[in-house]
Amino acid sequence: MRDGPWTTRLYIFDATDHHECLVIEARDHASYGVSYDWLNDRELFVRCWWGRILSTDFVLDTETSRLIYIQDADYLRLILPPES
């Protein structure tokens, strides 16, 4: 274990051509890391936490290497006390 920030790499290989590889790299993220889920056989959902309340979500089309969706999230309003 070492102190952060951390870098995470996801390697996505083509099942038909093992010489083809798509690399996703998240640099300087928080210790909460990077999570991912396959939505179907070609779309990958990735969430990267930059801190306790900041993250980025995106959906990647792995066949074309294009982003389908990307959105930053800031959860600061969830942890602040309600305004009166």
PADRENPA-798228 format. One record per residue (C-alpha): residue number from 0; residue in one letter; chain; x, y, z. Coordinates in steps of 0.02 Angstrom, whole numbers, plus 50000, padded with zeros to 5 digits. Each point is the difference from the previous one (the first is absolute). Example, Ala and Ser with C-alpha at 12.3 -4.5 7.8 and 13.67 -1.06 7.14 Angstrom:
<bamis>
pos;code;unit;px;py;pz
0;a;A;50615;49775;50390
1;s;A;50069;50172;49967
</bamis>
This chain:
<bamis>
pos;code;unit;px;py;pz
0;m;A;50000;50000;50000
1;r;A;50062;50172;49959
2;d;A;49928;50173;50021
3;g;A;49896;50069;49856
4;p;A;49959;50068;49880
5;w;A;49982;49840;49900
6;t;A;49993;49951;49817
7;t;A;49889;49859;49935
8;r;A;50007;49921;49828
9;l;A;49865;49892;49922
10;y;A;50056;49890;49855
11;i;A;49864;49944;49880
12;f;A;50052;49866;49877
13;d;A;49910;49953;49840
14;a;A;49946;49818;50008
15;t;A;50029;49978;49813
16;d;A;50169;50088;49991
17;h;A;50113;49984;50152
18;h;A;50117;50132;49930
19;e;A;49865;50133;50016
20;c;A;49986;50081;50172
21;l;A;49906;50153;50062
22;v;A;50076;50082;50155
23;i;A;49902;50113;50116
24;e;A;50108;50094;50126
25;a;A;49937;50101;50148
26;r;A;50139;50104;50079
27;d;A;50009;50080;50171
28;h;A;49837;49927;50067
29;a;A;49953;49972;50181
30;s;A;50021;49838;50095
31;y;A;49818;49954;49963
32;g;A;50062;49951;49830
33;v;A;49919;49962;49836
34;s;A;49852;49883;49977
35;y;A;49930;49933;49839
36;d;A;49857;49892;49936
37;w;A;49963;49932;49828
38;l;A;49831;50062;49940
39;n;A;50000;49883;49851
40;d;A;50130;49917;49889
41;r;A;50073;50166;49940
42;e;A;49953;50138;50124
43;l;A;50098;50026;50161
44;f;A;49942;50109;50145
45;v;A;50143;50075;50103
46;r;A;49994;50103;50161
47;c;A;50156;50086;50065
48;w;A;50004;50083;50170
49;w;A;50111;50156;50012
50;g;A;49962;50026;50185
51;r;A;49865;49963;50128
52;i;A;49867;50100;49909
53;l;A;50063;50020;49821
54;s;A;49990;49869;49863
55;t;A;49987;49979;49813
56;d;A;49888;49873;49914
57;f;A;50014;49952;49819
58;v;A;49940;49869;49876
59;l;A;50125;49946;49868
60;d;A;49962;49911;49837
61;t;A;50147;49879;49997
62;e;A;49982;49959;49815
63;t;A;50018;50180;49941
64;s;A;50098;50067;50152
65;r;A;49875;50143;50013
66;l;A;49917;50069;50154
67;i;A;49811;49981;49997
68;y;A;49971;50092;50165
69;i;A;50107;50095;50124
70;q;A;49944;50095;50155
71;d;A;50088;50071;50152
72;a;A;49914;49984;50169
73;d;A;50020;50112;50151
74;y;A;49911;49936;50157
75;l;A;50040;50152;50108
76;r;A;49816;50048;50015
77;l;A;49961;49829;50074
78;i;A;50117;50022;50147
79;l;A;49960;50182;50043
80;p;A;49869;50036;50133
81;p;A;49830;50052;49932
82;e;A;49968;50185;49979
83;s;A;49867;50074;50113
</bamis>
